[in-house]
Amino acid sequence: MPLSWLHGEIKTPPFSSATRLEAGFLLRRLQRGEKLRLPHSRPMPSVGVRCHERRINDAGNTWRIMYRIDEDAIVILEVFAKKTGKTPKKIIDICKQRLRHYDSE
């Protein structure tokens, strides 16, 4: 199953090399149809159906990858450094907007 990137990158820097490899490994598991659960990923119904937030701890940062699992692709909505326990409303709104645009094409 392909990855469809709507926004964000996983590159070094800002990700460390080890974190970039971990992110790639876990995205590959999603592509193979594996369901990731806590502590690696959690559902994000506030963004949409089949949407999740993937957690990646790095030296000094906690990264998140927002994604949706479609039948034909893993749709990457956003990659961001998370500073608090709650996902910022701005990020949720941006992801919803990207999904509306993606679904309308």
C-alpha positions as CSV (number, residue, x, y, z in Angstrom):
1,M,0.0,0.0,0.0
2,P,1.5,3.4,-1.0
3,L,2.1,6.4,1.3
4,S,0.3,9.6,0.1
5,W,2.1,12.6,1.6
6,L,-0.1,15.7,2.0
7,H,2.4,17.6,4.2
8,G,5.5,17.1,6.3
9,E,8.7,15.3,5.9
10,I,10.7,12.8,7.8
11,K,14.3,13.7,7.2
12,T,17.5,14.3,9.0
13,P,17.6,17.0,10.4
14,P,15.3,17.7,12.2
15,F,14.7,14.0,12.9
16,S,17.8,12.2,14.2
17,S,18.9,9.3,12.0
18,A,17.6,6.7,14.5
19,T,14.2,8.4,14.7
20,R,13.9,8.7,10.9
21,L,14.6,4.9,10.7
22,E,12.1,4.1,13.4
23,A,9.4,6.3,11.6
24,G,10.1,4.5,8.3
25,F,10.0,1.1,9.9
26,L,6.6,1.8,11.5
27,L,5.2,3.4,8.4
28,R,6.2,0.2,6.5
29,R,4.3,-1.9,9.0
30,L,1.2,0.2,8.3
31,Q,1.7,-0.3,4.5
32,R,1.7,-4.0,5.1
33,G,-1.7,-3.7,6.8
34,E,-0.6,-4.0,10.4
35,K,-2.7,-2.1,12.9
36,L,-0.5,-0.1,15.3
37,R,-1.8,0.6,18.8
38,L,-0.7,2.4,21.9
39,P,2.0,3.3,22.7
40,H,3.0,3.6,19.0
41,S,-0.2,5.1,17.7
42,R,-3.6,6.2,18.9
43,P,-6.9,6.9,17.2
44,M,-7.8,10.5,16.4
45,P,-11.5,10.6,15.8
46,S,-11.4,14.4,16.3
47,V,-9.6,14.6,13.0
48,G,-11.7,12.0,11.2
49,V,-12.6,8.4,10.7
50,R,-9.6,6.0,10.4
51,C,-7.2,8.9,11.5
52,H,-4.4,8.2,13.9
53,E,-1.5,10.0,15.6
54,R,1.8,8.2,15.6
55,R,4.2,9.0,18.4
56,I,8.0,9.1,17.9
57,N,10.3,10.0,20.8
58,D,13.6,11.7,19.8
59,A,16.4,13.4,21.6
60,G,14.7,16.6,23.0
61,N,11.5,16.3,20.9
62,T,8.4,14.2,20.7
63,W,7.3,14.0,17.1
64,R,3.9,13.1,15.8
65,I,2.7,11.9,12.4
66,M,-0.9,12.4,11.7
67,Y,-2.3,9.9,9.2
68,R,-5.4,8.2,7.9
69,I,-5.7,4.6,6.8
70,D,-7.5,4.3,3.5
71,E,-8.1,1.1,1.5
72,D,-5.6,2.1,-1.1
73,A,-3.1,4.3,0.8
74,I,-1.7,5.6,4.1
75,V,-2.5,9.3,3.9
76,I,0.1,11.4,5.8
77,L,-1.6,14.6,7.0
78,E,1.0,16.3,9.1
79,V,4.4,15.8,10.8
80,F,5.0,18.0,13.8
81,A,6.8,18.3,17.2
82,K,4.4,18.0,20.0
83,K,5.1,20.2,23.0
84,T,2.0,19.4,25.2
85,G,-0.1,16.4,26.0
86,K,-3.0,17.7,23.9
87,T,-2.9,17.9,20.1
88,P,-3.2,21.6,19.2
89,K,-6.6,22.6,17.7
90,K,-4.7,24.3,14.9
91,I,-3.1,21.0,13.9
92,I,-6.5,19.2,14.0
93,D,-8.1,21.9,11.9
94,I,-5.2,21.8,9.3
95,C,-5.5,18.0,9.0
96,K,-9.3,18.2,8.5
97,Q,-8.8,20.8,5.8
98,R,-6.2,18.7,4.0
99,L,-8.6,15.7,4.2
100,R,-11.5,17.6,2.7
101,H,-9.2,18.8,-0.1
102,Y,-7.8,15.3,-0.7
103,D,-11.2,13.6,-0.7
104,S,-12.6,16.2,-3.2
105,E,-10.0,15.4,-5.8
